[in-house]
Amino acid sequence: MEKVLLHKWLAACGVASRRAAEQMIRAGRVRVNGGLVLRVPSFCDPHTDTIEVDGKIVRAPETNIYIAVHKPRGYTSTVRDPHAERCVVDLAPPRFAARLKPVGRLDQDSEGLLLLTDDGALIHRLTHPRYHIEKEYIVGVQGAVGADICKVLTSGVALDDGLARALEATLVKQERRRSVVRIVLGEGRKRQIRRMFKALGFKVISLQRVRMGPIRLGRLAAGAWRHLTKAEVRTLYRAVSLDEGNCFVQPS
């Protein structure tokens, strides 16, 4: 684990607030590897250092796992489903699978980026409508979709659960019998894109999520997975206003 600010790490462990932890350090209540620490800022490596406050060893908080998966078509986004032949957590390494939950959903007929983690606070905020986490899709549609349809998608389409709007809708490619449209959503209703196009008289024939918030699918192959980097996890924390000092990523 890389070195971190000592007072922030103490706060993340629940010892005290950052300001109070700074005061503890200056008051001579904190030792690292037996040596007294009096300076702020000071750094520590929680993976190798022994850190004490008032003579008691402070244990590191549990690290979390953060994985990006390229969900293929035919997989369900649930943790376990007795009626599903294939669940997305089955794509993760077996040693992690029991701990992981999907961040949101992709329907069985869709593919693309899905995040898996055991960080409950992050899952809650990434899926809560309040935080407006953008999700970007590349959608194959039967028929010719023009600029007028893209404008309707962003101005609003009436669905049975209310008006649905795309943040962005741009035509990527138009062929004789098929159009490809890039869609960005700020909400996540069930089968929203498919229902929006259906209401406009179009059938979706392919749907791939290529981005969730700051995380992109990139060149990750269908069925493959990768660990998110520490920098990526921190960008997710910033996107939903979580304290980065509480972000502890399990080494890959």
C-alpha positions as CSV (number, residue, x, y, z in Angstrom):
1,M,0.0,0.0,0.0
2,E,1.3,3.5,-0.8
3,K,2.0,6.0,1.9
4,V,-1.0,8.0,3.1
5,L,-1.4,11.0,5.4
6,L,-1.4,9.8,9.0
7,H,-4.2,12.0,10.3
8,K,-6.5,11.1,7.3
9,W,-5.8,7.4,7.8
10,L,-6.7,7.7,11.6
11,A,-9.9,9.4,10.6
12,A,-10.7,6.7,8.1
13,C,-10.2,4.1,10.8
14,G,-12.8,5.9,13.0
15,V,-10.3,7.0,15.6
16,A,-11.3,10.7,15.4
17,S,-12.1,13.4,12.9
18,R,-9.2,14.7,10.7
19,R,-8.8,17.8,12.8
20,A,-8.9,15.8,16.1
21,A,-6.4,13.3,14.7
22,E,-4.1,16.2,13.9
23,Q,-4.4,17.4,17.5
24,M,-3.7,13.9,18.8
25,I,-0.5,13.8,16.8
26,R,0.7,17.2,18.0
27,A,-0.2,16.2,21.6
28,G,2.2,13.2,21.4
29,R,-0.5,10.5,21.5
30,V,0.5,8.8,18.2
31,R,3.4,6.5,17.6
32,V,4.5,4.8,14.3
33,N,6.7,1.7,14.7
34,G,7.4,2.7,18.3
35,G,8.5,6.2,17.4
36,L,6.7,9.3,18.6
37,V,5.1,11.4,15.8
38,L,4.7,15.1,16.4
39,R,4.6,16.7,13.0
40,V,1.6,17.3,10.8
41,P,1.5,16.4,8.0
42,S,3.1,13.0,8.6
43,F,2.9,9.9,6.4
44,C,2.5,6.2,7.1
45,D,2.2,2.9,5.3
46,P,-0.7,1.1,7.0
47,H,0.3,-2.1,5.2
48,T,3.7,-2.3,6.9
49,D,3.7,0.2,9.8
50,T,2.5,-0.4,13.4
51,I,0.4,2.6,14.4
52,E,-0.6,3.3,18.0
53,V,-2.8,5.8,19.6
54,D,-2.5,6.1,23.4
55,G,-0.6,2.8,23.4
56,K,-3.3,0.9,21.5
57,I,-2.7,-0.5,18.0
58,V,-5.0,0.9,15.3
59,R,-6.1,-1.7,12.8
60,A,-6.6,-0.9,9.2
61,P,-10.2,-0.7,7.9
62,E,-11.3,-3.6,5.6
63,T,-10.2,-3.1,2.1
64,N,-12.8,-3.2,-0.7
65,I,-12.8,-4.8,-4.1
66,Y,-13.7,-2.8,-7.3
67,I,-14.0,-4.6,-10.6
68,A,-15.1,-3.6,-14.1
69,V,-16.8,-6.4,-16.1
70,H,-17.8,-6.5,-19.8
71,K,-21.1,-8.2,-19.4
72,P,-22.0,-10.2,-22.5
73,R,-25.6,-10.7,-23.7
74,G,-27.4,-13.6,-21.9
75,Y,-26.1,-12.8,-18.4
76,T,-28.3,-11.4,-15.7
77,S,-27.1,-8.6,-13.5
78,T,-28.3,-10.2,-10.2
79,V,-26.0,-11.7,-7.6
80,R,-27.8,-15.0,-7.7
81,D,-31.0,-16.0,-9.6
82,P,-32.3,-19.6,-9.5
83,H,-34.0,-19.0,-12.8
84,A,-30.9,-17.6,-14.6
85,E,-28.4,-19.9,-16.2
86,R,-25.6,-17.3,-16.1
87,C,-25.1,-14.4,-13.6
88,V,-22.7,-11.6,-14.0
89,V,-20.8,-12.3,-10.8
90,D,-19.8,-15.6,-12.3
91,L,-17.5,-13.6,-14.6
92,A,-15.5,-12.4,-11.6
93,P,-12.6,-14.3,-10.0
94,P,-14.0,-17.1,-7.7
95,R,-12.1,-15.8,-4.7
96,F,-14.0,-12.5,-4.9
97,A,-17.4,-13.6,-6.3
98,A,-19.1,-14.2,-3.0
99,R,-18.4,-10.6,-1.8
100,L,-19.4,-8.7,-4.9
101,K,-22.6,-7.0,-5.9
102,P,-23.4,-5.3,-9.3
103,V,-23.7,-1.5,-9.3
104,G,-27.1,-1.1,-11.0
105,R,-28.2,-3.4,-13.8
106,L,-28.0,-4.2,-17.5
107,D,-30.9,-6.2,-18.8
108,Q,-30.2,-9.7,-20.1
109,D,-30.2,-8.7,-23.7
110,S,-27.8,-5.8,-23.2
111,E,-24.0,-5.9,-22.9
112,G,-21.2,-3.6,-21.8
113,L,-19.7,-2.1,-18.7
114,L,-20.9,-3.2,-15.3
115,L,-19.1,-2.4,-12.1
116,L,-18.9,-5.0,-9.3
117,T,-17.9,-4.1,-5.7
118,D,-18.4,-4.8,-2.0
119,D,-18.4,-1.1,-1.1
120,G,-22.0,-0.6,0.0
121,A,-21.7,3.2,0.4
122,L,-20.4,3.6,-3.1
123,I,-23.1,1.3,-4.6
124,H,-25.8,3.3,-2.9
125,R,-24.6,6.6,-4.2
126,L,-23.8,5.5,-7.7
127,T,-27.3,4.1,-8.1
128,H,-29.2,6.9,-6.3
129,P,-31.0,9.3,-8.6
130,R,-29.8,12.3,-6.5
131,Y,-26.2,11.9,-7.8
132,H,-27.1,11.9,-11.5
133,I,-24.3,9.5,-12.5
134,E,-24.1,9.6,-16.3
135,K,-24.3,6.3,-18.3
136,E,-23.3,6.2,-21.9
137,Y,-24.6,3.7,-24.5
138,I,-24.1,2.8,-28.1
139,V,-27.5,1.7,-29.4
140,G,-28.3,-0.2,-32.6
141,V,-31.8,0.6,-33.9
142,Q,-33.9,-0.9,-36.7
143,G,-34.8,1.8,-39.2
144,A,-33.6,5.3,-40.0
145,V,-33.1,7.5,-37.0
146,G,-32.6,11.2,-37.9
147,A,-31.7,14.4,-36.1
148,D,-35.4,15.0,-35.4
149,I,-35.6,11.7,-33.4
150,C,-32.5,12.5,-31.5
151,K,-34.0,15.9,-30.6
152,V,-37.1,14.2,-29.3
153,L,-35.0,11.8,-27.2
154,T,-33.4,14.8,-25.4
155,S,-36.6,16.9,-25.1
156,G,-38.5,14.0,-23.6
157,V,-40.5,10.9,-24.4
158,A,-43.7,10.0,-22.5
159,L,-43.5,6.6,-20.8
160,D,-45.9,4.9,-18.5
161,D,-43.7,5.9,-15.5
162,G,-43.3,9.6,-16.6
163,L,-41.4,11.7,-19.0
164,A,-37.9,10.2,-19.9
165,R,-35.1,12.4,-21.3
166,A,-31.7,11.6,-22.6
167,L,-28.9,14.0,-21.6
168,E,-27.4,13.5,-25.1
169,A,-28.5,11.7,-28.2
170,T,-26.4,11.8,-31.4
171,L,-26.4,9.8,-34.6
172,V,-23.2,7.8,-35.0
173,K,-24.1,5.9,-38.2
174,Q,-27.0,5.5,-40.5
175,E,-27.4,2.6,-42.9
176,R,-30.2,1.5,-45.1
177,R,-32.0,-0.6,-42.4
178,R,-30.1,0.3,-39.3
179,S,-29.0,3.3,-37.3
180,V,-26.4,3.6,-34.5
181,V,-27.1,6.2,-31.9
182,R,-25.0,7.4,-28.9
183,I,-27.2,7.9,-25.8
184,V,-26.2,9.5,-22.5
185,L,-28.6,9.1,-19.5
186,G,-28.6,10.7,-16.1
187,E,-31.1,8.2,-14.6
188,G,-31.5,4.5,-14.7
189,R,-35.1,3.3,-15.2
190,K,-35.8,-0.3,-16.1
191,R,-35.2,-0.9,-19.8
192,Q,-35.4,2.9,-20.3
193,I,-33.7,3.2,-23.7
194,R,-35.6,0.3,-25.2
195,R,-38.9,1.8,-24.0
196,M,-38.0,5.3,-25.3
197,F,-37.3,4.0,-28.8
198,K,-40.4,1.7,-28.8
199,A,-42.5,4.7,-27.9
200,L,-41.1,6.5,-31.0
201,G,-41.8,3.5,-33.2
202,F,-38.3,1.9,-33.3
203,K,-36.9,-1.4,-32.2
204,V,-33.6,-1.7,-30.4
205,I,-31.5,-4.5,-31.8
206,S,-28.3,-4.0,-29.8
207,L,-27.4,-2.0,-26.7
208,Q,-24.0,-1.6,-25.2
209,R,-23.0,0.5,-22.2
210,V,-19.6,2.0,-22.8
211,R,-19.3,4.4,-19.8
212,M,-20.5,4.7,-16.2
213,G,-19.6,8.0,-14.6
214,P,-15.9,8.5,-15.2
215,I,-15.2,4.8,-15.9
216,R,-15.1,3.6,-19.5
217,L,-15.4,0.1,-21.0
218,G,-12.4,0.7,-23.3
219,R,-11.0,-2.4,-24.9
220,L,-12.2,-4.8,-22.3
221,A,-13.3,-7.9,-24.2
222,A,-16.8,-9.4,-23.7
223,G,-16.8,-11.7,-20.6
224,A,-13.5,-10.2,-19.3
225,W,-12.9,-8.3,-16.1
226,R,-10.3,-6.0,-14.6
227,H,-9.6,-4.4,-11.3
228,L,-10.3,-0.6,-11.1
229,T,-7.1,1.4,-10.3
230,K,-6.9,3.4,-7.1
231,A,-7.2,6.6,-9.2
232,E,-10.4,5.3,-10.8
233,V,-12.0,4.5,-7.5
234,R,-11.1,7.9,-6.2
235,T,-12.8,9.5,-9.2
236,L,-15.9,7.5,-8.4
237,Y,-15.8,8.7,-4.8
238,R,-15.4,12.3,-5.9
239,A,-18.3,11.9,-8.4
240,V,-20.7,11.0,-5.6
241,S,-19.2,13.3,-2.9
242,L,-17.8,10.5,-0.7
243,D,-14.7,11.2,1.4
244,E,-11.6,9.8,-0.5
245,G,-9.9,9.3,2.9
246,N,-12.3,6.3,3.4
247,C,-11.4,4.7,0.2
248,F,-9.2,1.6,0.7
249,V,-8.6,-0.6,-2.4
250,Q,-7.6,-4.2,-2.0
251,P,-4.3,-4.8,-3.9
252,S,-4.9,-6.7,-7.1
